[in-house]
Each structure stands twice: as structure tokens, then as C-alpha cells.
């Protein structure tokens, strides 16, 4: 079983490869219960409300990125 630190590191790499904010990637993995196949399916949907709520709860930023596309807090 991976440690929390290795999960975070992997999530960071995963986010970078997919041009996605780390906060969104972390939220995707939380919703997917750290199952990478489920996480990939959620990421492909590009707009899961639960993920976006969680992601914006993790930051004070008003703009995040999902697959290179801008997501604004005011639209969530």
C-alpha cells in the first residue's frame, strides 16, 4: 500500500501529464477512492460537480485547469 506522500507525488505527476490543476487531480482521486482507472474515467468527463466542489475547497484560487481548459470558481 502506498504512503500518503507517494500518493500525493503520483497525483502531482498525473495532474501535470494531463494539464490539470493538482487540486482537481487530488479531488478526482478522492472521488475515485484512489483507483486509477476510475480516476481516468472521471477525468475524461471533464466537469464532475463533486470533483469541482472538492477542488475549489482545497484552494483560494478562483481559476483551476482541467485538461488545459479553464474552470472558474464562479461557474461551479
C-alpha positions, 0 to 999 in steps of 0.5 A: 500500500502506498504512503500518503506522500507517494500518493500525493507525488503520483497525483502531482505527476498525473495532474501535470501529464494531463494539464490539470490543476493538482487540486482537481487531480487530488479531488478526482482521486478522492472521488475515485477512492484512489483507483486509477482507472476510475480516476481516468474515467472521471477525468475524461468527463471533464466537469464532475460537480463533486470533483469541482466542489472538492477542488475549489475547497482545497484552494483560494484560487478562483481559476483551476485547469482541467485538461488545459481548459479553464474552470472558474470558481464562479461557474461551479 
